[in-house]
Amino acid sequence: MAEQALTYLITGINDDKSLATAVADRLVANGHRLVCTGLGPTPHHGDLSERAGSFLETTYASFERTVAERYGNSATTLPLDVTLEPSIDDVAQRLRDDGTALAGVFHSIAMDKTIRAGAVKPLLEVTLEEFSSAMQVSAYSLISLTRGLLNAGVLAERASIVAVSYRGAEFVTRHPYKNVGVAKAALERIIKELAEELGRSHAIRVNGVRFSPYTGSKAGGAIPGLVEAEQMCDELSPLGNARPDDLAAEVAYLLTPETRITGDVRNVDGGYHIRG
């Protein structure tokens, strides 16, 4: 029996190698519609340098091209900068104007300026601005995005929210993860708090998924030492590293209306998490 067609908000698609793309592929294959958001220029960015403006335009063009080529009329694209609350409000208002009711949200956003610069700093060298930026994008954005959608009335009762995490939220990894690991730890704590609050107020479920090291995406490919970590985990995991399709299957399951799972952070890593 075919699933009932629902609408899901997908963040984090950069290109066809993004983990969010695998999730979107699975949802569309199951007959669902997507609203895909990507980092891009908005009226709220103000005066940007030529370099910053070019980065936003190039990033958004890659995102739009990926979504259009893969999903066509099954997906709507909208620019979103989660560091700007008016940008979140614009997305929420657009969905409200269109009469969209979201059955769920996939949160796959993370950023660390030290990684983007090509090197992970020791934690004692991370500035307050760098720390706050990583925390806002990687963790607090789950709160601000959820709040914006709820306030606009576009996140349906009994909806599901799923966020991507990594074992670096709990453990000191062999490859440098530092600042973003702290942000992921905050993300996992936020997942549990939101599960409690939203479960009682709106019957909304909130869960996380820790995925295997993955260098195929732009974000993963930028982390120093992750190639070696990917190889090591593939050798040590009982089933080998999980693949993007494995993540997509788990996320699609958690997003379905029938589950009664909330406040959980699940491991999709081929069993690596059981290693001592």
C-alpha positions as CSV (number, residue, x, y, z in Angstrom):
1,M,0.0,0.0,0.0
2,A,1.4,3.4,-1.0
3,E,2.0,5.9,1.8
4,Q,-0.2,8.9,2.1
5,A,1.5,11.9,0.4
6,L,2.9,14.3,3.0
7,T,5.0,17.4,2.9
8,Y,8.4,17.6,4.6
9,L,10.9,20.4,5.1
10,I,14.5,19.4,4.2
11,T,17.5,21.5,5.2
12,G,21.1,20.9,4.3
13,I,21.1,20.1,0.6
14,N,24.2,21.5,-1.1
15,D,24.7,19.1,-4.0
16,D,23.9,15.5,-4.9
17,K,26.5,14.1,-2.3
18,S,24.8,15.8,0.7
19,L,23.3,13.5,3.3
20,A,20.2,15.6,3.1
21,T,19.9,14.7,-0.6
22,A,19.8,11.0,0.3
23,V,17.0,11.7,2.7
24,A,15.1,13.8,0.2
25,D,15.5,11.0,-2.4
26,R,13.9,8.5,-0.1
27,L,11.0,10.7,0.8
28,V,10.2,11.6,-2.9
29,A,10.5,7.8,-3.8
30,N,7.9,7.2,-1.1
31,G,5.5,9.7,-2.8
32,H,6.0,12.7,-0.5
33,R,6.5,16.4,-1.4
34,L,9.4,18.5,-0.2
35,V,10.1,22.1,0.8
36,C,13.9,22.4,0.5
37,T,15.8,25.3,2.0
38,G,19.3,26.3,1.1
39,L,21.7,29.0,2.2
40,G,21.4,31.9,-0.1
41,P,21.0,35.7,-0.4
42,T,18.0,37.2,1.4
43,P,16.7,40.7,1.9
44,H,18.0,40.5,5.5
45,H,21.7,40.1,4.8
46,G,22.2,43.9,4.3
47,D,25.5,45.1,2.9
48,L,27.7,42.2,2.1
49,S,31.2,42.1,0.8
50,E,31.7,41.0,-2.8
51,R,33.2,37.7,-1.6
52,A,30.3,37.0,0.8
53,G,27.7,37.9,-1.7
54,S,29.3,35.7,-4.3
55,F,29.5,32.8,-1.8
56,L,25.8,33.0,-1.0
57,E,24.8,33.2,-4.7
58,T,27.1,30.3,-5.7
59,T,25.9,28.1,-2.8
60,Y,22.3,28.8,-3.5
61,A,22.7,28.2,-7.3
62,S,24.2,24.7,-6.6
63,F,21.4,23.9,-4.2
64,E,18.6,25.0,-6.6
65,R,20.2,23.1,-9.5
66,T,20.5,19.9,-7.4
67,V,16.8,20.1,-6.3
68,A,15.5,20.9,-9.7
69,E,17.4,18.1,-11.5
70,R,16.4,15.5,-8.9
71,Y,12.9,16.3,-7.8
72,G,11.4,18.7,-10.4
73,N,7.8,19.6,-9.4
74,S,8.0,17.4,-6.3
75,A,9.9,20.1,-4.4
76,T,9.8,23.8,-3.7
77,T,13.1,25.7,-3.0
78,L,13.4,28.6,-0.6
79,P,16.5,30.6,0.6
80,L,17.1,30.3,4.4
81,D,19.8,31.7,6.6
82,V,19.2,30.2,10.1
83,T,21.4,32.9,11.7
84,L,18.8,35.5,10.7
85,E,15.4,35.1,12.5
86,P,13.7,37.3,9.9
87,S,14.8,34.8,7.2
88,I,13.2,31.9,9.2
89,D,10.1,34.0,9.5
90,D,10.0,34.6,5.8
91,V,10.1,30.8,5.1
92,A,7.4,30.1,7.7
93,Q,5.2,32.9,6.3
94,R,5.7,31.7,2.7
95,L,4.5,28.2,3.8
96,R,1.6,29.7,5.6
97,D,0.6,31.7,2.6
98,D,0.8,28.6,0.4
99,G,-1.4,26.6,2.8
100,T,1.4,24.2,3.5
101,A,1.2,21.9,6.6
102,L,4.5,20.2,7.3
103,A,4.4,16.6,8.5
104,G,8.1,16.8,9.5
105,V,11.4,18.6,9.4
106,F,14.9,17.2,8.6
107,H,17.6,19.3,10.2
108,S,21.0,18.8,8.6
109,I,22.8,22.0,9.2
110,A,26.2,22.4,10.8
111,M,29.0,25.0,10.5
112,D,32.3,25.8,12.1
113,K,34.4,28.7,10.8
114,T,37.6,27.0,11.9
115,I,36.8,24.0,9.7
116,R,35.7,26.2,6.8
117,A,39.1,27.9,7.1
118,G,40.8,24.5,6.6
119,A,42.0,23.7,10.1
120,V,40.3,22.7,13.3
121,K,41.6,24.8,16.1
122,P,42.4,23.5,19.6
123,L,39.4,24.4,21.8
124,L,41.5,26.9,23.8
125,E,42.2,28.9,20.7
126,V,38.5,29.1,19.6
127,T,37.3,32.6,19.9
128,L,33.9,33.5,21.4
129,E,32.7,34.6,18.0
130,E,33.7,31.3,16.4
131,F,32.2,29.3,19.3
132,S,28.9,31.2,19.2
133,S,28.7,30.9,15.4
134,A,29.1,27.1,15.5
135,M,26.6,26.9,18.3
136,Q,24.0,29.0,16.6
137,V,24.1,27.2,13.3
138,S,24.6,23.7,14.5
139,A,22.5,23.6,17.6
140,Y,20.4,26.7,18.3
141,S,19.0,26.7,14.8
142,L,16.9,23.6,15.7
143,I,15.2,25.8,18.3
144,S,14.8,28.9,16.2
145,L,13.5,27.0,13.1
146,T,11.1,25.0,15.1
147,R,9.8,28.0,16.9
148,G,9.3,29.9,13.6
149,L,7.4,27.1,12.0
150,L,5.2,26.6,15.1
151,N,4.4,30.3,15.5
152,A,3.3,30.4,11.8
153,G,1.1,27.4,12.3
154,V,2.7,25.4,9.5
155,L,4.1,22.5,11.6
156,A,1.3,20.0,12.0
157,E,0.2,18.3,15.2
158,R,1.9,15.0,15.6
159,A,4.7,16.1,13.2
160,S,8.2,14.7,13.5
161,I,11.6,16.4,13.6
162,V,14.9,14.6,13.0
163,A,18.4,16.1,13.3
164,V,21.7,14.7,12.2
165,S,24.4,14.3,14.8
166,Y,27.8,12.5,15.1
167,R,29.6,10.4,17.8
168,G,31.8,13.4,18.4
169,A,29.0,14.8,20.4
170,E,29.8,12.3,23.2
171,F,33.4,11.2,22.5
172,V,36.7,12.8,21.8
173,T,37.3,11.5,18.2
174,R,40.6,10.5,16.8
175,H,40.3,13.2,14.1
176,P,40.0,16.8,15.2
177,Y,36.3,17.7,15.8
178,K,36.7,20.1,18.8
179,N,34.3,23.1,18.5
180,V,31.7,21.4,16.3
181,G,31.7,18.4,18.7
182,V,30.7,20.7,21.5
183,A,27.9,22.1,19.3
184,K,26.7,18.6,18.4
185,A,26.6,17.8,22.1
186,A,24.3,20.9,22.6
187,L,22.2,19.7,19.6
188,E,21.6,16.3,21.2
189,R,20.6,18.0,24.5
190,I,18.2,20.3,22.7
191,I,16.7,17.3,21.0
192,K,15.8,15.8,24.4
193,E,14.4,19.0,25.8
194,L,12.3,19.7,22.7
195,A,11.0,16.2,22.7
196,E,9.7,16.8,26.2
197,E,8.2,20.2,25.5
198,L,6.7,19.5,22.0
199,G,5.5,16.0,22.9
200,R,3.3,17.5,25.6
201,S,2.2,20.6,23.8
202,H,1.8,19.4,20.2
203,A,2.4,15.6,20.2
204,I,5.4,16.4,18.1
205,R,8.3,13.9,18.1
206,V,12.0,15.0,18.1
207,N,14.9,12.6,17.5
208,G,18.5,12.6,16.3
209,V,20.6,10.2,14.3
210,R,24.4,9.8,14.7
211,F,25.9,8.8,11.3
212,S,29.1,7.2,10.3
213,P,32.1,9.4,9.3
214,Y,31.3,10.5,5.8
215,T,33.6,12.4,3.5
216,G,31.3,12.5,0.4
217,S,29.7,15.8,1.4
218,K,31.2,19.2,1.3
219,A,30.9,19.5,5.1
220,G,32.5,16.1,5.7
221,G,35.2,16.6,3.1
222,A,36.4,19.8,4.9
223,I,37.1,18.1,8.2
224,P,40.8,17.3,8.5
225,G,41.5,13.6,9.3
226,L,38.0,12.4,8.4
227,V,39.3,10.3,5.5
228,E,41.4,8.3,7.9
229,A,38.5,8.1,10.4
230,E,36.2,6.9,7.7
231,Q,38.6,4.1,6.7
232,M,39.2,3.1,10.4
233,C,35.5,3.0,11.3
234,D,34.7,1.0,8.2
235,E,37.2,-1.7,9.3
236,L,36.1,-1.7,12.9
237,S,32.4,-1.5,12.5
238,P,30.7,-5.0,12.5
239,L,28.8,-4.1,9.3
240,G,31.2,-1.6,7.9
241,N,30.3,2.1,7.7
242,A,26.7,3.0,7.1
243,R,25.9,4.5,3.7
244,P,23.8,7.6,3.0
245,D,20.9,5.3,2.0
246,D,21.0,3.7,5.4
247,L,20.7,7.1,7.0
248,A,17.8,8.0,4.7
249,A,15.9,4.8,5.6
250,E,16.2,5.5,9.3
251,V,15.2,9.2,9.0
252,A,12.2,8.3,6.7
253,Y,11.1,5.8,9.4
254,L,11.4,8.4,12.2
255,L,9.5,10.9,10.1
256,T,6.5,8.6,9.5
257,P,3.4,9.6,11.5
258,E,2.9,6.0,12.8
259,T,6.0,5.9,15.1
260,R,5.9,6.7,18.8
261,I,9.6,7.3,19.2
262,T,10.8,10.6,20.7
263,G,13.8,12.0,22.5
264,D,16.1,9.3,21.1
265,V,19.5,9.7,19.4
266,R,19.9,6.6,17.3
267,N,23.2,5.2,15.9
268,V,23.3,4.5,12.2
269,D,27.0,3.6,11.9
270,G,27.3,-0.1,11.1
271,G,27.7,-0.9,14.8
272,Y,30.8,1.2,15.4
273,H,29.2,2.6,18.6
274,I,29.5,-0.7,20.4
275,R,33.3,-0.8,20.1
276,G,35.2,-0.2,23.3
